[in-house]
């Protein structure tokens, strides 16, 4: 298992967009399970008033996908792509389904699997679960290795 501090050594994201809390399962180059706990104190809930409708507490879908991508990052580091001289880019997503809303108190499990590795890209897919139920599906996410520019 990797905790938040270990994830920070792998992923470049920092507060307030470092979304993963821990990685609970990792099969090198195959699959990963990462955890994101949703709390009411997150920046996305900052402007919610006390009398707001409960639908205002639905976790933003964009952040759900961002945290899924943050789980895919460490998985792709050991997929055979060269990131020592390249930058990791998330270039496309397709077949995304949002099945249930996520609210504060929910703990998301991102289950990401590598489907294919090419010379300069990887294709992953997976699901997001809460309490064992699938709340979102990611049919395809393409991650590319782009050469870093000289500084």
C-alpha positions in Angstrom: 0.0 0.0 0.0 1.2 3.5 -0.8 0.0 6.4 1.4 -0.5 10.0 0.4 3.1 11.0 1.0 4.4 8.1 -1.2 1.9 9.1 -4.0 3.3 12.7 -3.9 6.7 11.2 -4.9 5.1 9.8 -8.0 2.4 12.2 -9.1 3.1 15.9 -9.7 -0.2 17.2 -8.3 -0.2 19.2 -5.1 -2.9 20.8 -2.9 -5.7 21.5 -3.8 -5.7 19.1 -6.7 -3.7 16.2 -5.2 -6.8 14.0 -4.9 -5.7 10.4 -4.0 -5.4 9.4 -0.4 -3.7 6.0 -0.9 -3.1 3.1 -3.3 -4.4 -0.2 -1.8 -3.6 -2.6 -4.6 -1.0 -2.5 -7.4 0.0 -5.1 -10.0 2.9 -3.7 -11.9 1.9 -2.9 -15.5 -1.6 -4.5 -15.0 -3.9 -2.9 -12.5 -4.2 -0.5 -9.6 -6.8 0.4 -6.9 -6.6 3.9 -5.5 -8.7 5.5 -2.8 -10.2 9.0 -2.7 -12.3 9.9 0.4 -14.7 12.8 -0.3 -15.2 15.3 2.6 -17.4 18.3 3.0 -14.3 20.4 3.7 -13.0 20.2 0.1 -12.6 23.4 -1.9 -15.4 22.4 -4.3 -17.9 22.7 -1.4 -16.6 26.1 -0.1 -19.5 28.2 -1.4 -22.4 25.8 -0.5 -24.8 27.5 1.9 -26.5 25.8 4.8 -29.9 25.8 3.1 -28.7 24.6 -0.3 -30.4 21.6 -1.9 -28.7 18.3 -1.3 -27.9 18.0 -5.0 -25.4 20.8 -4.5 -23.3 18.2 -2.5 -22.8 15.9 -5.5 -19.1 15.7 -6.0 -18.1 17.3 -9.3 -17.7 14.7 -12.1 -14.6 16.5 -13.4 -12.9 15.9 -10.1 -14.0 12.2 -10.1 -12.3 11.8 -13.5 -9.3 13.8 -12.4 -8.8 11.5 -9.4 -9.3 8.5 -11.8 -6.5 9.9 -14.0 -4.3 10.4 -11.0 -4.7 6.7 -10.2 -3.8 5.8 -13.8 -0.6 7.8 -13.7 1.4 5.5 -11.3 0.1 2.4 -13.1 1.4 3.7 -16.4 4.8 4.6 -15.0 5.7 0.9 -15.0 3.8 -0.1 -18.2 6.8 0.0 -20.5 6.5 3.7 -21.5 9.6 5.8 -21.0 8.8 8.8 -18.7 12.4 9.5 -17.8 12.7 11.7 -20.9 9.0 12.2 -21.6 6.0 13.9 -20.0 2.8 12.0 -19.3 -0.2 13.4 -21.0 -3.8 12.3 -20.7 -4.9 12.8 -24.3 -8.4 11.4 -24.7 -11.3 9.7 -22.9 -14.3 7.9 -24.2 -17.3 5.9 -23.0 -17.5 7.6 -19.7 -20.7 6.7 -17.7 -21.8 8.4 -14.4 -24.2 6.0 -12.7 -24.7 7.5 -9.2 -23.8 10.7 -7.5 -21.0 10.8 -5.0 -21.4 12.9 -1.8 -19.3 13.9 1.2 -18.7 10.8 3.3 -18.3 8.5 0.3 -15.0 6.8 -0.3 -14.2 6.2 -4.0 -12.2 3.2 -5.1 -10.6 3.7 -8.5 -10.1 0.4 -10.3 -7.8 1.0 -13.3 -6.5 -1.6 -15.7 -4.1 -1.3 -18.6 -5.8 -2.6 -21.8 -2.9 -1.9 -24.3 0.6 -0.5 -24.4 1.9 1.0 -27.6 5.4 2.5 -28.2 4.3 6.0 -27.1 0.9 5.5 -25.4 -1.1 3.3 -23.1 -4.8 2.7 -23.0 -6.5 2.1 -19.7 -10.1 1.6 -18.6 -11.9 1.0 -15.3 -14.6 1.7 -12.8 -15.2 3.9 -9.8 -16.8 2.1 -6.8 -18.4 3.3 -3.6 -19.3 0.7 -1.0 -18.7 -2.0 -3.6 -21.2 -0.5 -6.1 -20.0 0.8 -9.5 -20.8 4.5 -9.6 -18.9 5.4 -12.8 -17.3 3.6 -15.8 -14.3 4.8 -17.9 -14.4 2.9 -21.2 -11.1 4.2 -22.5 -8.4 6.7 -21.3 -5.4 7.2 -23.5 -2.1 8.3 -21.9 0.7 9.4 -24.1 4.4 10.0 -23.6 5.5 13.3 -25.1 9.2 14.3 -25.3 10.1 16.9 -22.7 11.3 20.2 -24.2 14.8 21.4 -23.3 14.6 24.1 -20.7 
